Amino acid sequence: MEPQTTEAAMQAGQQSNFVVHAFQSGGTAMYFIAAVGILVAILIIERFLTLRNLNVDKNDFNEKIFGMILRGEIRQAITFCDSRPVPLTNTLKAGLVQVINKRPDEEVQVAMDSAVLRESPRLEGWTGFLAVFGNVATLIGLLGTIVGLIISFGSISAADPAQKAEMLSRGISEALNCTAFGLVVAIPSLVFFGFFQVRVGRAINDMVESSMSMMNLVVANRDKIKD
């Protein structure tokens, strides 16, 4: 068991050394790629935490709110929305405020539509920059590779003919490290961009769907509303 553990540790150490060597041999572009990678990691963590905090169980919330509307308890429904100020609750609250003020149905719907537009940027945040960072990381990697190849070809022009092949292959290998590291940053960035786009789209659809359902419920139960 111990020899296997030792061998695994050696392999892990070799892989770590390979990554460090590849990073160091990639040139200045590697540091720019690393900076973009750090920004991507921070943004992904921030989006996860933000969307989790802005999320609410739509079915459970709607069941409670719609039950209050059916009983005519609009003020209680508004208070319930205030207890968890997230985009979905703020959207329905905007409509409930107009209902309690006895505004026409059109103004109730307009208030909720405006709330959807106002709350959407909170959900989207800086998600779009994940796509930007993904493309930037790829381009920096390509730029680093091209610059590395130019330097590599330039350095072998005065080298000994017997060493040119070895120097050229080593130079190309080091230059391609920039492209590889750029893709390592770009791929997760674009994947998480798509993931967050889907989550944001679902949250916005939930707001629109809930507002329409509440509007229909209010129209059918105007006579039950208490002052």
Wavefront OBJ file of the C-alpha trace (Angstrom):
o trace
v 0.000 0.000 0.000
v 2.803 2.402 0.889
v 4.664 2.037 -2.458
v 1.415 2.841 -4.306
v 0.871 5.905 -2.133
v 4.433 7.055 -2.748
v 4.076 6.550 -6.494
v 0.800 8.518 -6.557
v 2.446 11.355 -4.630
v 5.336 11.412 -7.088
v 2.975 11.545 -10.051
v 1.037 14.393 -8.453
v 4.289 16.242 -7.829
v 5.387 15.750 -11.416
v 2.063 17.057 -12.725
v 2.325 20.071 -10.436
v 5.859 20.752 -11.624
v 4.716 20.417 -15.235
v 1.975 23.026 -14.732
v 4.379 25.412 -13.003
v 7.004 24.946 -15.726
v 4.415 25.438 -18.479
v 3.192 28.626 -16.815
v 6.689 30.029 -16.375
v 7.722 29.205 -19.926
v 4.626 30.792 -21.438
v 5.919 34.319 -21.084
v 4.265 37.550 -19.990
v 0.917 36.612 -21.529
v 0.489 33.924 -18.872
v 0.161 36.565 -16.148
v -2.611 38.337 -18.058
v -4.408 35.024 -18.532
v -4.013 34.304 -14.811
v -5.497 37.721 -13.986
v -8.491 37.015 -16.210
v -8.842 33.593 -14.592
v -8.983 35.173 -11.135
v -11.684 37.605 -12.286
v -13.665 34.712 -13.756
v -13.445 32.725 -10.516
v -14.546 35.722 -8.438
v -17.455 36.440 -10.775
v -18.638 32.811 -10.772
v -18.628 32.687 -6.966
v -20.396 36.059 -6.751
v -23.110 34.952 -9.190
v -23.712 31.695 -7.310
v -24.119 33.493 -3.989
v -26.241 36.310 -5.418
v -28.649 34.078 -7.306
v -29.016 31.824 -4.277
v -29.907 34.825 -2.095
v -32.344 36.211 -4.684
v -34.091 32.882 -5.142
v -37.400 31.924 -3.521
v -39.631 28.878 -3.847
v -42.123 30.159 -6.416
v -44.818 27.548 -5.805
v -44.764 27.922 -2.023
v -44.698 31.718 -2.207
v -47.508 31.930 -4.773
v -49.652 29.523 -2.768
v -49.413 31.730 0.314
v -49.849 35.033 -1.534
v -52.760 33.825 -3.636
v -54.452 32.458 -0.519
v -54.247 35.899 1.100
v -55.666 37.524 -2.042
v -58.592 35.083 -2.066
v -59.311 36.095 1.546
v -58.985 39.767 0.649
v -55.970 40.259 2.928
v -53.976 42.515 0.601
v -52.125 44.419 3.335
v -51.046 41.146 4.910
v -49.854 39.982 1.485
v -47.763 43.150 1.086
v -46.232 42.618 4.526
v -45.436 39.033 3.581
v -43.650 40.257 0.435
v -41.640 42.724 2.535
v -40.408 39.859 4.720
v -38.361 38.508 1.783
v -37.445 41.353 -0.628
v -36.320 39.424 -3.720
v -37.213 40.075 -7.379
v -40.276 37.786 -7.400
v -41.773 39.185 -4.195
v -40.993 42.778 -5.201
v -42.783 42.253 -8.516
v -45.994 41.020 -6.911
v -45.772 43.643 -4.182
v -45.735 46.391 -6.840
v -49.058 45.095 -8.126
v -50.532 44.614 -4.646
v -49.757 48.229 -3.741
v -51.786 49.378 -6.732
v -54.598 47.013 -5.764
v -54.821 48.361 -2.218
v -54.901 51.888 -3.686
v -57.883 50.781 -5.814
v -56.148 51.537 -9.090
v -57.499 50.143 -12.396
v -56.415 46.708 -13.583
v -54.260 48.242 -16.308
v -52.206 50.192 -13.767
v -51.774 47.092 -11.619
v -50.337 45.172 -14.565
v -48.143 48.088 -15.650
v -46.723 48.349 -12.126
v -45.739 44.673 -12.152
v -44.304 44.882 -15.670
v -42.187 47.837 -14.572
v -41.033 45.871 -11.524
v -39.902 42.993 -13.767
v -37.797 45.412 -15.825
v -36.407 46.981 -12.662
v -35.527 43.698 -10.960
v -34.039 41.909 -13.982
v -30.664 43.702 -13.793
v -30.301 42.467 -10.193
v -30.556 38.910 -11.476
v -28.306 39.427 -14.488
v -25.586 41.335 -12.639
v -22.200 40.989 -14.343
v -23.035 37.655 -15.949
v -22.379 38.997 -19.440
v -18.738 39.608 -18.540
v -18.162 35.858 -18.263
v -18.551 35.639 -22.042
v -16.284 38.664 -22.474
v -13.604 37.210 -20.195
v -13.823 33.877 -21.992
v -13.129 35.509 -25.345
v -10.416 37.742 -23.892
v -8.600 34.759 -22.342
v -8.644 32.962 -25.698
v -7.322 35.994 -27.566
v -4.580 36.626 -25.008
v -3.552 32.987 -25.336
v -3.387 33.266 -29.109
v -1.448 36.513 -28.891
v 1.034 34.941 -26.483
v 1.448 31.986 -28.816
v 2.081 34.191 -31.857
v 4.582 36.357 -30.006
v 6.291 33.228 -28.672
v 6.570 31.765 -32.168
v 8.008 34.994 -33.548
v 10.633 35.052 -30.808
v 11.338 31.333 -31.276
v 11.875 31.605 -35.041
v 13.971 34.694 -34.568
v 16.243 33.068 -31.999
v 17.078 30.027 -34.132
v 18.131 32.013 -37.165
v 21.670 32.378 -35.774
v 21.767 29.007 -33.997
v 23.844 25.997 -34.939
v 22.091 23.928 -37.668
v 22.308 20.794 -35.547
v 20.411 22.463 -32.733
v 17.785 24.289 -34.780
v 15.263 21.429 -34.802
v 15.485 20.933 -31.048
v 15.285 24.653 -30.294
v 12.358 25.103 -32.687
v 10.354 22.245 -31.205
v 10.996 23.506 -27.659
v 10.047 27.051 -28.624
v 6.809 25.964 -30.299
v 5.917 23.815 -27.293
v 6.424 26.722 -24.910
v 4.506 29.122 -27.131
v 1.496 26.788 -27.339
v 1.262 26.821 -23.541
v -0.366 30.252 -23.829
v -3.135 28.904 -26.041
v -3.690 25.971 -23.697
v -3.928 28.122 -20.583
v -6.168 30.605 -22.383
v -8.591 27.794 -23.248
v -8.434 26.465 -19.673
v -9.802 29.832 -18.518
v -12.159 30.406 -21.453
v -14.024 27.082 -21.411
v -15.311 27.249 -17.791
v -16.091 30.925 -18.268
v -18.341 30.264 -21.262
v -19.939 27.192 -19.654
v -20.893 29.132 -16.517
v -22.081 32.031 -18.660
v -24.605 29.720 -20.305
v -25.553 28.176 -16.963
v -26.256 31.542 -15.330
v -28.130 32.773 -18.396
v -30.508 29.834 -18.065
v -31.051 30.483 -14.342
v -31.679 34.188 -14.899
v -34.090 33.440 -17.735
v -36.062 31.050 -15.549
v -36.233 33.601 -12.728
v -37.551 36.286 -15.085
v -40.117 33.869 -16.514
v -41.245 33.060 -12.963
v -41.805 36.768 -12.293
v -43.824 37.244 -15.479
v -45.865 34.079 -14.946
v -46.615 34.883 -11.290
v -47.613 38.459 -12.104
v -50.062 37.289 -14.760
v -51.544 34.680 -12.432
v -51.942 37.254 -9.669
v -53.522 39.713 -12.073
v -56.144 37.148 -13.087
v -56.801 36.363 -9.429
v -57.217 40.027 -8.512
v -59.615 40.681 -11.391
v -61.786 37.748 -10.329
v -61.808 38.669 -6.625
v -61.973 42.488 -6.535
v -65.123 42.346 -4.391
v -63.257 40.484 -1.581
v -60.524 43.075 -1.128
v -60.507 44.687 2.316
v -59.521 48.268 2.976
l 1 2 3 4 5 6 7 8 9 10 11 12 13 14 15 16 17 18 19 20 21 22 23 24 25 26 27 28 29 30 31 32 33 34 35 36 37 38 39 40 41 42 43 44 45 46 47 48 49 50 51 52 53 54 55 56 57 58 59 60 61 62 63 64 65 66 67 68 69 70 71 72 73 74 75 76 77 78 79 80 81 82 83 84 85 86 87 88 89 90 91 92 93 94 95 96 97 98 99 100 101 102 103 104 105 106 107 108 109 110 111 112 113 114 115 116 117 118 119 120 121 122 123 124 125 126 127 128 129 130 131 132 133 134 135 136 137 138 139 140 141 142 143 144 145 146 147 148 149 150 151 152 153 154 155 156 157 158 159 160 161 162 163 164 165 166 167 168 169 170 171 172 173 174 175 176 177 178 179 180 181 182 183 184 185 186 187 188 189 190 191 192 193 194 195 196 197 198 199 200 201 202 203 204 205 206 207 208 209 210 211 212 213 214 215 216 217 218 219 220 221 222 223 224 225 226 227
